[in-house]
Amino acid sequence: MDMVSTQDQGLKKPTKERSLKAGDRRFAYLILVPAMTAFMVMVFYPFVDAMSMSFFQFTIYDMEPIFIGFDNFVTILSDPYVLASWVTTAIFVVGTTVLTMTLGLAWALLMHQDFQGRAVFRTMTLLPWILPSTVSAFVWAWMLNGKYGVVNAMLLGAGITDESIQFLSDDIGAMMAIILTRTWISIPLFMSFFLAGLQSMDFQQIEAARLDGAGNLTIVRRLIIPHLGPVFLVTGALGMIGNLQQFDIIYALTGGGPIRSTTVLSIEVFKQAFENWDLGMASTIGVLWVFTLMPLVVFYLRSLFKED
């Protein structure tokens, strides 16, 4: 009897474990339902709808969409204005990402030093990231204003220039303005990534390098940057993804002007949809925009989740 009872208990235990595992899986799937529902409603369905709309002519003058196949894609890829927006987007994305990573690393190196009030400075560094981006854009628009902007006041007061500079009315000045504004907002995020990487570094190597006579630039180039290599890859990809999707800062500062000099892909989609009222063309640009983002997203996810 005892042997039979022991065998029964041994048979029941795996069954109970299997039932618990099955229950855990069901619970996990149940938790995912709200997130998957939100994804399907807010991301997947609009994307599929935009892809289907890209094969139609659908403007404010059309009573219903007219199927035209790949004509929208042919028109877009042969339109010099739209092609120019790709170039403008590339300039903005590369310029902003490189500048943000450079200044973010420099600020992280400074914030990693031991000095009085470091915690206060670290907290203040987060303010540009906390503020709404539109508010930051309006602040920079006021600072760069050609009539009463503080930047012009400083340049005139220092004798660097004899007359006010119309930053937002000049092609180069407007591009510099949106790059600087986006950089100013993004530096706290990049700084936090680099600071986390610095805190995992063995600083005995740096002390040994200093004893050997290495200067600060040599230490940064030979020790710190190689150590932060994975951080550079992840933050670079993340920064380019975010900059490719940028809209509110550019629209609030320049609206894509002057003369389309800051019209990036996001602004181009907005103009096609809400100024030209051409939903078919806007959807086509949106689809091409997504496929532009996709390689960066794949690279970012692989860098983020790859096994060491």
C-alpha positions in Angstrom: 0.0 0.0 0.0 2.8 2.4 0.9 4.6 1.7 -2.4 1.4 2.4 -4.4 0.8 5.6 -2.5 4.4 6.8 -3.2 4.0 6.0 -6.9 0.7 7.9 -7.0 2.3 11.0 -5.5 5.2 10.8 -7.9 2.8 10.7 -10.8 0.7 13.6 -9.5 3.6 16.0 -9.0 4.6 16.4 -12.6 1.0 16.8 -13.6 0.6 19.6 -11.0 3.8 21.3 -12.3 2.5 21.1 -15.9 -0.8 22.6 -14.9 1.0 25.4 -13.1 3.1 26.2 -16.1 0.1 26.1 -18.4 -1.7 28.5 -16.0 1.3 30.8 -16.0 1.3 30.9 -19.8 -2.4 31.6 -19.9 -1.9 34.4 -17.4 1.0 35.8 -19.4 -1.1 35.8 -22.6 -3.9 37.5 -20.7 -1.6 40.3 -19.6 -0.5 40.8 -23.2 -4.1 41.2 -24.5 -4.5 45.0 -23.6 -1.0 45.8 -25.0 -1.6 43.8 -28.2 -5.1 45.3 -28.6 -3.7 48.9 -28.3 -0.9 48.0 -30.8 -3.4 46.6 -33.3 -5.7 49.5 -33.0 -3.2 52.4 -32.8 -0.2 51.1 -34.9 -0.9 48.0 -37.0 -4.3 49.0 -38.4 -3.3 52.5 -39.3 -0.1 51.2 -41.0 -2.1 48.7 -43.1 -4.7 51.3 -43.9 -1.9 53.7 -45.0 -0.3 51.0 -47.2 -3.6 50.3 -48.9 -4.3 54.0 -49.3 -0.9 54.5 -51.1 -2.3 52.6 -54.1 -5.2 55.0 -54.5 -5.8 58.6 -55.6 -7.8 60.2 -52.8 -7.9 64.0 -52.5 -10.5 66.4 -51.2 -11.9 66.6 -54.8 -12.5 62.8 -55.0 -15.8 61.4 -53.8 -14.2 58.1 -53.1 -10.7 56.6 -53.5 -9.6 55.7 -57.1 -7.2 52.7 -57.5 -4.1 53.8 -59.5 -1.6 51.1 -58.5 2.0 52.3 -58.2 1.4 55.7 -59.8 1.8 57.5 -56.4 5.2 55.8 -55.9 6.3 56.8 -59.4 5.2 60.4 -58.8 6.9 60.6 -55.4 10.2 59.1 -56.6 10.3 61.5 -59.5 9.3 64.6 -57.6 12.4 66.8 -57.0 10.8 68.5 -53.9 10.1 65.2 -52.2 13.6 63.9 -53.1 15.0 67.1 -51.6 13.1 66.4 -48.4 15.0 63.1 -48.1 18.3 65.0 -48.3 17.1 67.5 -45.8 16.0 64.7 -43.5 19.4 63.0 -43.8 21.2 66.3 -43.0 19.0 66.9 -40.0 19.3 63.3 -38.7 23.0 63.0 -39.1 23.8 66.5 -37.8 21.6 66.2 -34.8 22.7 62.7 -33.9 26.4 63.4 -34.1 26.2 66.7 -32.2 24.0 65.2 -29.5 26.3 62.2 -29.0 29.4 64.4 -28.9 28.0 66.9 -26.4 26.2 64.1 -24.4 29.5 62.3 -23.9 31.3 65.5 -23.0 28.6 66.4 -20.4 28.6 62.8 -19.1 32.4 63.0 -18.5 31.9 66.3 -16.7 29.0 65.0 -14.6 31.1 61.9 -13.7 33.6 64.0 -11.9 33.4 64.4 -8.1 32.6 68.0 -7.3 30.4 69.8 -4.9 26.8 70.2 -6.2 27.1 67.4 -8.7 23.6 66.1 -7.9 22.1 69.5 -8.5 23.7 69.8 -11.8 22.7 66.3 -12.8 19.1 67.2 -11.9 19.1 70.5 -13.8 20.5 68.6 -16.9 17.2 66.7 -17.1 15.1 69.9 -17.4 15.3 70.1 -21.3 14.1 66.5 -21.5 11.2 67.1 -19.1 9.9 70.2 -20.8 7.4 69.6 -23.7 9.3 69.8 -26.9 6.9 72.4 -28.4 7.6 74.7 -25.4 11.4 74.3 -26.0 10.9 75.1 -29.6 9.1 78.3 -28.8 11.8 79.3 -26.3 14.5 78.8 -29.0 12.4 80.7 -31.5 12.3 83.6 -29.1 16.0 83.4 -28.4 16.9 83.3 -32.1 14.4 86.1 -33.1 16.0 88.6 -35.4 14.4 91.7 -33.7 14.4 91.0 -29.9 16.2 87.6 -29.5 18.7 87.2 -26.7 21.2 85.6 -29.1 21.3 88.6 -31.3 21.5 90.9 -28.2 24.6 88.9 -27.0 26.2 89.0 -30.4 25.6 92.8 -30.8 26.7 93.5 -27.2 30.0 91.6 -27.7 30.7 93.4 -31.0 30.7 90.1 -33.0 28.2 91.5 -35.5 27.0 95.0 -36.4 23.4 94.1 -37.3 20.9 91.5 -36.2 21.0 88.1 -37.9 17.7 86.6 -39.1 18.4 83.0 -38.1 15.0 81.6 -39.0 14.8 83.4 -42.3 18.0 82.0 -43.7 18.4 78.5 -45.1 21.5 77.6 -43.1 20.4 79.5 -40.0 17.0 77.7 -40.0 18.7 74.3 -40.3 21.1 75.1 -37.5 18.2 76.3 -35.3 16.3 73.0 -35.6 19.5 71.0 -35.1 20.5 73.0 -32.0 17.0 72.8 -30.5 16.7 69.1 -31.0 20.2 68.6 -29.6 19.5 70.7 -26.6 16.4 68.5 -25.8 18.2 65.2 -26.5 21.4 65.8 -24.5 20.0 64.7 -21.1 18.9 61.3 -22.5 22.3 60.6 -24.2 24.2 61.9 -21.2 22.3 59.4 -18.9 23.3 56.5 -21.2 26.9 57.5 -21.4 27.0 58.2 -17.6 25.7 54.7 -16.9 28.4 53.3 -19.2 31.1 55.3 -17.4 30.0 54.1 -14.0 30.7 50.5 -15.1 34.2 51.3 -16.2 37.3 50.2 -14.2 39.0 53.4 -13.5 42.2 51.7 -12.3 43.1 51.6 -16.0 42.7 55.3 -16.3 44.9 55.9 -13.3 47.5 53.5 -14.8 47.4 55.4 -18.1 47.9 58.7 -16.3 50.9 57.3 -14.5 52.3 56.4 -17.9 51.9 60.0 -19.0 48.7 59.8 -21.1 46.7 63.0 -21.4 42.9 63.5 -21.2 42.3 63.2 -25.0 44.4 60.1 -25.2 42.5 58.5 -22.3 39.2 59.4 -23.9 40.2 58.1 -27.3 42.0 54.9 -26.2 40.1 53.8 -23.1 36.7 55.5 -22.7 35.4 55.5 -26.2 36.3 51.7 -26.8 34.6 50.9 -23.5 31.5 52.8 -24.5 31.4 51.2 -28.0 28.1 49.3 -27.3 26.5 52.4 -25.8 27.5 54.4 -28.9 25.8 51.8 -31.1 22.5 51.7 -29.1 22.3 55.5 -28.5 23.3 56.3 -32.1 20.5 54.0 -33.5 18.0 55.3 -31.0 18.9 58.9 -31.8 18.6 58.4 -35.5 15.2 56.7 -35.1 13.9 59.6 -32.9 15.3 62.3 -35.2 13.7 60.6 -38.3 10.3 60.9 -36.6 10.8 64.5 -35.5 7.9 66.8 -36.3 6.8 69.2 -33.6 10.1 71.0 -33.0 10.6 71.7 -36.8 7.0 72.7 -37.3 6.9 75.1 -34.3 10.3 76.7 -35.3 10.2 77.0 -39.0 7.1 75.2 -40.4 9.5 73.6 -43.0 10.7 76.9 -44.3 12.2 79.1 -45.4 11.4 77.9 -49.0 11.3 74.2 -47.9 14.9 74.3 -46.5 13.8 72.5 -43.4 11.1 70.4 -44.9 11.9 66.9 -43.6 9.8 63.8 -44.3 7.4 64.4 -41.4 6.7 67.9 -42.6 6.2 66.6 -46.1 3.6 64.1 -45.0 1.8 66.9 -43.1 1.8 69.3 -46.0 0.5 66.6 -48.4 -2.3 65.5 -46.0 -3.4 68.8 -44.5 -2.4 71.5 -47.0 -2.8 69.7 -50.3 -5.4 67.4 -48.9 -3.9 64.5 -50.9 -4.2 61.5 -48.6 -3.0 59.0 -51.2 0.2 60.9 -51.7 0.7 61.4 -47.9 0.2 57.7 -47.3 2.8 56.9 -50.0 5.4 59.1 -48.4 4.5 57.6 -45.0 5.0 54.1 -46.3 8.4 55.0 -47.8 9.2 56.8 -44.5 8.5 53.6 -42.6 10.8 51.5 -44.8 13.5 54.2 -44.3 13.1 53.7 -40.5 12.9 49.9 -40.6 16.7 49.1 -41.0 17.5 51.3 -38.1 14.8 49.8 -35.9 16.0 46.2 -36.7 19.6 47.3 -36.0 18.6 48.9 -32.7 16.6 45.9 -31.5 19.4 43.5 -32.4 21.9 45.6 -30.6 19.7 45.9 -27.6 18.8 42.2 -27.2 21.8 40.4 -28.5 23.4 38.0 -26.1 26.9 38.8 -24.8 
